[in-house]
Amino acid sequence: MSSGLSSEKSREQIAKAKRIVVKIGSSSLTGSAGSFLDEKAVNALVDLVVGARDRGAEVAVVSSGAIAAGLAPLGLKARPKDLATQQAAASVGQGLLIHRYTESLARHHVTASQVLLTTQDIVRREHYQNAQRTIDKLLSLGVVPIINENDSVGTQEIRFGDNDRLAALVSMLIGADLLILVSDIDALYDAPPSTPGAKRISNVESLSEIDESTLGGSGSAGVGSGGMITKVEAARIATGAGIATLLTTLAEAPNAVVGKDFGTYFQAQSSKNNSRMLWLAHASTPHGRLILDDGAVTAVLERGVSLLPAGVTSVEGEFSAGDAVELASKSGKVIARGLVAFDSAEIPQMLGRSTKELAKELGPEYERELVHRDDLVLL
């Protein structure tokens, strides 16, 4: 938390943001029953986006609502629980959703585009870079990308789970200055909002200050998949990548986005790192784990050195050279993530041995690091 003075000063940065990602949840876009798109809500969001553009910002939108939009045409009264019906609703609803955005943006002579992402577009480095280039180009052309998870093809095991996390990853992907989470929840509170006397938290300097036991459940409408916990986690990803985050409602957003004291503002925790390291820290999926001895843990954490085979005691999982792996202490605490230089099948013969010894016995290609320091990020 912070004082009113520091909160006011930090919020001045909101109106200065030059690249913004706005995420809106299903419950903010749909009618009271959650079974149709609310045209007024879409128009209000578009007005918010256009206002930011008029102030000189580039804006991308991460929009939920495809499943909710597909309910009425399919004769469904509530969000289905099974994946197949969810995918069918998303397939019907996504076209309706992008049509609504296209019409609303056209009122301001602004072009919309549809970008559907799967987890593979984020966790695979080459896909990540392609998505990055595409959205960058759309923004440079003055287009507003409308981004959503491709719910019609994603399997339960590999989905993002909610668009709050997707929005944080997209913010990181395109190097945004600000992530705005538009929700039916107006702010973060120091206790569950239903608790008498619960107070709105205006400014969060560090997420370590947040008592997660005070976080409530999902929003009121029951048509989305996110809640306060997912929003705080999205803020954790974004702020850790140097991206400030604002939580607000659609009604209060016009005031909040110009720096007025509405909603909750999460301050960026660090300056922006290079995109490769951000991808490695937040978007890559580890395929295995290397267990380090105490000396290697100290060397990696305190001296920022590469990881050599001599400091590794065991290997877990199956992976290929170039995959992301976790680096962990003997107690199991994960300290870093990195791109490994060898297949998992090769590593057991290398454990605890010097690179010179390995090169002499196995060949010169073994006289190198398991994980180079340039391919390693501390967690």
N, C-alpha and C positions, 0 to 999 in steps of 0.2 A: 504494500500500500504506500501511499505517499501523501504529502501535504497538498493543500489546495493550490499553493503557489507553484510547486514543481509540476503538479498535474496540469495546471493551466499552460505552463511553458511547454510541456511535452506535447500537449494537444495542438499547439501551433503547427506542429509538423504535419498534421493530418491534411490541412488544406494545401500544403506545399508538395504533396506526393505527385510524382510525375507518371508513375505506372501503378495501376490499382487493379486488384482482383476483388470483385464483389460476389459473394456467395449468398444465395437465397434458398431457404428450405421450403419443402412442400407445404408446410402448414401456413407459411406466409403468402403462398401463391394461390391457394385453393379456397373454395367456399367453406362455410361452416361445417358441412358434412364431409369435406375433403374429397368430393367426387367430381369437381369441375374446376377449371381454371377461372380465377377471378380476374376479369379484364381490367378492373380498376387497379388491382394490385400489380399486374404486369406493367400497366402504364405508369404507375407511381415509381416502380423500380427503374424503368426506362428514363423517366424524367430525372431521377437521381444520377444515372449514368451520363446522360447528356449534360447535366449541370457540371459534373466533374470534367467532362471533355471540354466544355466551354472555359474551364479554368486552366486548360492546357494539359490535362492528364490523358494518357491512354488507358482504356478500361476494357478488361475482359470479365465476363460473367460466368460463374459456375452455378448452374441452375438445376435444382431438383425439380420434380413435378411431372416427369414423364409417366411414371406409374399412376400417379393420382389423376392425370389428364386422361388416361386410358380406361379408367374405371367405368364412367358413365356410358361410353360407346359400347362397352362389353356387357352392360347391364349389371355391373357389380356395385354393391353399396359400401363396401369397405375394402381396405388394402388386403389382398390375398396373402396367405401365409406361405403357400408353397411356391418354390422358385419358378416352376414352369408357368404358372398363371401370372406371376409378377413379370416375367419376361414377355409374355403375350401382351399384358397391359402396357408395358414400356414400349413395345414395338408399335402399338396403336397410338399411344400418347405422345411419343417423341415428335412425330410429325405435327401434331396439334400444338405442341409447346413451341417449336421453332417457328411455326406459322404465326402464332400470336406475337412472338418477339419481333419477327420480321415486319409485321403490320405496324406494331407500336413504334419501332425505331424509324420506320418510313415516314411517320408524322414529322420527324425532325430531319428528314433527308439523310439518314444514316443507314448504312448497310449492315445487316447481320450475317453471320456465318455460323454453321453448325460444326462443332468439333466433338466427336464422341471418342472417349478414351477407355482403354482397359488397363488393368494393372501392368500388363506386359509393356505398354507404351511408357510406363514410368520406371519399372524396375530393370528393364533391359537397356543398357547404355545407348546402343545404337538407335533404338526406338525413341528413347528420351530425347536424344539430340534432334531427331527428325521432328518430333512434336514441338520442340523448342523453336526450330527454324520456321515451322509452319505458322505458329501463333505469333512469333516475332514479325513475320512478313504481313500477316493480316493486320496487326496493330499499326505497322508502318504505312499501310494502305488506307488507314482511317476506318477500318472495319471493326465492329464489336463482335468478337468471338463469343458464342454461346456454348459453353462447355458442359458436358455431362458425362457420367459414366455410361458406357454402352451396356445398359442393363439387359438388353435383349439377347446378349451372347455371353455375358460373364457368368462363370460358375460360382457356386456358393463358396468354394475354397479359395478362389483367387480374386474376389471382388474387393474393392476398396472398403466396403462396409458402410460408409456414409460419405456424403459429399463435403463434410467439414474437412476431413483428412485430404480428400482430393483437392479441395481449394487451397489448402496449405501447400501441398506438393506442386500445384500449378503456379502458385505465387513464387515458389522457389525456382521452378522451371524457367519462368520468364523474367526473373530478377525484379519482381515487384517491390515497390517501396511500402505499400500498404495493403493489408488484407482486411476487407470489411465483411463480417459475418452478420447477415441480416436474418433475424429470427423472430419467433413470437415471444421469445424471452428477452426482456428489455435490457438486462445487464447481469453481471455477476454480483451475488450478494454474499454477505459475511455469515449467512445462515440460510437454510432452505427458504425461498421467498415466501412460502406460506406461514413461516414462523412469525408470530407477532414481534414487531420491533426489528425485523431483519433490515439491514441497511445496504443500499447499493454501494458497490465498490467502484469508485470513479476511475482510479488509475492503478495499474499493477506494474511495479518496477521489476519484480522478479516472481516467477511462478512458484518458486520455493516457498513463498509466503502463503500460498493457497492451501487451505485445509480441504482436501478432497472429500472428506466426510460431509461437508456442508453442501456439496453439489447435488442438485436435484436430478430428477429423471428427465424424460423427454418432454417436449412441448405439449401444448394443450390439444392440438388437433388430432393427434394419433395417426397421421398419414405419412409421417417421415420415419427415418431410421436413426436420427441423431438426437442428442440431448446435451445438457450442459457439460457432461464429462467429455464428450467428443469435441465440443467447442474449445474447452480448455486444452485438450490434447492438440487440436489444430493450432491454437495460439502458441503452444510449446514448440511445435515444429517450425512455425513461421518466425517467431521471435528469436529462436535459436539460430535461424538463418539470416538474421539481421533485418527482418521484416516486421514492422509495427502492425498490430492487429486491433481492430475496433469491433466490439460486439454491440449491436443496437437492433431496434425494431424498424420496420419499414416506415412507421409513422414518425419516429424520432430521427431517422437517418438524415433528412435534409439539414437538421440543426447539427447533428453529430459530425457530419463530414466537413463542416466548415470550422470545426474546432470548438464548438460549444459543448458544455458539460452535460452530455447525455450518454447513456450506455456505459460501457467499460472499455478503457483504452489500455492495451498491453504494450508496454514499451519494448522496442527491439533490444535484444540482449547482447548483441555483438555487431560489429561491422560485417558486411557481406563478404563471405569467402568466395573462392572461385567455384564455378558451377560444378566442376567435377567432384570437388570435395563435399559439396552440399549433397549432390546425388549419392555419393558413397555413404554419407552419414545418415541420410533420411529416406532415400528412395530405393536404394539397392536392397535386394533380398539375400541375406547370408545363406550360403549353401552348406556350410560346415563350420567347424570350430577348431582352433589351435589352442592347446593348453600350454601356458608359459610357466617356466620356473620363476622364482622370486627375483632373480637377477635380471631376467629379461623384462619382467613387468616394470621394474624400476627404470631400466634403460629406455623402454618405450615411453613411459609416462614422463620421466624427468629430463631425459636427454634428447628425445625426439629422434632416435636412431632407427635404422631398418631392423627388421626381425630376421635373425640368422637361425639356421637349423639347430645350432648348439643350445639355444635358449628354449627349445620346444620339447615338452615331455611326452605329449600324445596328440593324436589327431582324431576328430570326430566327424562323421558324415562322409558323403561322397561328393566330390566336386572336380571340376576341370581347371587347368591353368587359366587364369584370368577371371575366375569367379570371385565374388565377394565372400569373405569368411570373417567370423568373429575371432578376436583375440581375447582370451580369458585367463584369469589367474587360476591357481590350483583349487581355490575355493569355489570356482565357477563364476566369479564376477567378471562380466564383460567390460573390458577397458578400451577396446578400439575395434575398428572394422577396417579391412584392407583387401586389396586384390592380390590373390596368391599367385605365385609364379610357377607352381608345379601342380600336377594332378594329385589327388588324395592318395592314389595307389603308390605313388613314388615316395611319399614323405616318410613312412615308417622306417625305411632304411637310412634316412638322413638324420633322425632324431638324436640330439645331443652331440652331434659331430661337427667339427670345424669344416668350413668350406674348402680349405686347402686339402684336408684329408679326403673329402668327398671327390674333389676334382682329380686327385691322384688315382683314386680307385675306380670312379665311375665315368670320368671324362670332364673336360673343361667347362661344359655347360652347367655343371653342378657347383661351380665356384661363384655363386651369387646368392642373393638374399631370398628368403622365403617370401617376404613381403617388403618391398622397397618403401622407404619413408615417404616418397612422393605419392605412393599409392595407399597411404595409411591415414586414417583420421581418428582422433581420440573421441571417446563418447562420454 
